[in-house]
Amino acid sequence: MMVQLLTALAILWLIFRYDRWWLFVASGALILCGLVTVLEILDPALSLYAAVSAQLGLWALVYLSLLAGGGTMAGGRMSGRAHRRVVAPPARLHVLNI
């Protein structure tokens, strides 16, 4: 439960800092995962198998959204405040072979 809460807080912080669609998907899945944990505590009729399988599916959604949206971090097109001007590298010095 604590890991889910800390991860959700970190991703919510990233949502306000960066303009990325996959952060919204990941935070929604983590919030639902926390609600499944609360439902597991409140409803004793809910089986452990159902709760764990729901949490695993939601965590899979978090990882899939990271993989799908992570292309912007790996050299893809950036948007929002994260877009920086790319500066060309300095020209190479020509060495004369004598």
C-alpha atoms as one frame of an Amber mdcrd trajectory, in Angstrom:
protein
   0.000   0.000   0.000   2.817   2.401   0.865   4.658   1.703  -2.388   1.501
   2.439  -4.374   0.951   5.682  -2.501   4.521   6.898  -2.966   4.505   5.965
  -6.647   1.164   7.698  -7.190   2.447  10.849  -5.463   5.598  10.845  -7.584
   3.614  10.451 -10.799   1.120  13.140  -9.738   4.070  15.471  -9.162   5.343
  14.622 -12.668   1.902  15.394 -14.141   2.067  18.959 -12.867   5.665  19.322
 -14.000   5.552  17.816 -17.517   3.011  17.640 -20.308   2.841  13.892 -21.006
  -0.257  11.810 -21.772   1.119   8.603 -20.295   1.458  10.203 -16.863  -2.316
  10.650 -16.736  -2.851   6.992 -17.651  -0.301   5.787 -15.092  -1.678   7.950
 -12.286  -5.251   6.833 -13.013  -4.185   3.192 -12.884  -2.335   3.741  -9.612
  -5.308   5.499  -8.041  -7.539   2.586  -9.080  -4.960   0.191  -7.649  -5.165
   2.017  -4.329  -8.956   1.833  -4.442  -8.724  -1.928  -4.972  -6.578  -2.125
  -1.834  -9.141  -0.104   0.136 -11.949  -2.285  -1.234 -10.016  -5.377  -0.192
  -9.841  -4.073   3.374 -13.472  -2.934   3.542 -15.133  -5.921   1.853 -14.145
  -9.284   3.339 -16.176 -11.105   0.666 -13.685  -9.982  -1.985 -11.273 -12.831
  -2.612  -7.542 -12.329  -2.408  -7.221 -13.758  -5.922  -9.548 -11.087  -7.354
  -7.759  -8.245  -5.569  -4.271  -9.382  -6.553  -5.251  -9.999 -10.183  -6.827
  -6.522 -10.398  -3.708  -4.935  -8.944  -1.431  -6.862 -11.298  -3.513  -5.766
 -14.273  -3.416  -2.141 -13.186   0.355  -2.264 -12.640   0.680  -3.793 -16.118
  -1.227  -0.775 -17.437   1.239   1.526 -15.639   4.210  -0.244 -17.227   2.600
  -0.344 -20.684   1.849   3.362 -20.550   5.466   4.001 -19.565   6.700   1.921
 -22.502   4.284   3.536 -24.958   4.891   7.096 -23.806   8.550   6.730 -22.971
   9.499   7.365 -26.597   9.388  11.083 -25.886  12.139  10.600 -23.346  14.239
   8.471 -25.684  14.641  10.986 -28.470  11.083  11.314 -29.750   9.148  14.534
 -30.234   8.822  16.566 -27.048   6.004  18.930 -26.180   5.149  21.555 -23.607
   7.748  23.031 -21.293  10.028  20.039 -21.779  10.862  21.212 -25.325  14.348
  22.663 -25.406  16.231  24.202 -28.278  18.794  21.767 -29.616  22.220  23.305
 -30.030  24.483  21.963 -32.752  27.763  20.456 -31.592  30.902  22.521 -32.227
  32.571  22.087 -35.608  35.457  19.625 -35.749  38.963  20.914 -36.105  40.714
  19.715 -39.226  44.079  18.160 -38.588  46.650  18.519 -41.321  48.708  15.428
 -42.003  52.227  16.469 -42.990
